């Protein structure tokens, strides 16, 4: 994820010193968009995002 301003979003678990990029795996039958929203909710405790909040920022190759 690359929020406004060009910064990269990372996170760390409470009580830990290590930072990481949030992510996960797609569940069977799940779209890319639904996977992204679910993983953000699970890993970052952000549950109010909707599909309209998403925008394509490019692809890694």
N, C-alpha and C positions, 0 to 999 in steps of 0.2 A: 504494500500500500504506500502511496506517496501523497500525503495530505498537501494542502495549499502551502506554498512557500518552499517546496522542494525538499522538505525533511522526510526522512524515512521513519515509519512507525515501528517501534520495537516495544517489547514488554518484558517484565520479569515477575516471577512469582513472589508473593509476600514472604519476607524472611530469607530470600536468596540474593546472591550477589551477581548472578549470571543473567545477562540480557539475551533475548532471542527474538526472532521474527515469528509472529503468530502464524499458524497454518494447520493444516490437517488433511484428511482424505475425504473424497467424495463418497457418499453412501449410495447404494444401488438405486438407480433411477433418478438420482438427484441432479439438477442442472448446476452449471458452474455458478450461476448467480445465487441459487438457493444455498449451495455449499458455502459460498463466501459469507452470506448473511448468518448462517448457522455457526460457522467457525468464529466469526467476530463476536457473536453473542456468547458462545461457550468460553472462549479464551480471554476475552477482554471485558466481559460482563456489560456489553453494550447491546441492549435488546430492542431498541426503538427504531432501528434502521429498516427501511423498506426498499423495494427494488428501485424506485425512483431516485433514491439517494446514491446509487451506483453510477460510475462513469468509467469508460475505458481509458486507461492511461498508457496503453501499449502492451507489447509482448516481449518476454525474455526469450532470447535465442541462444 
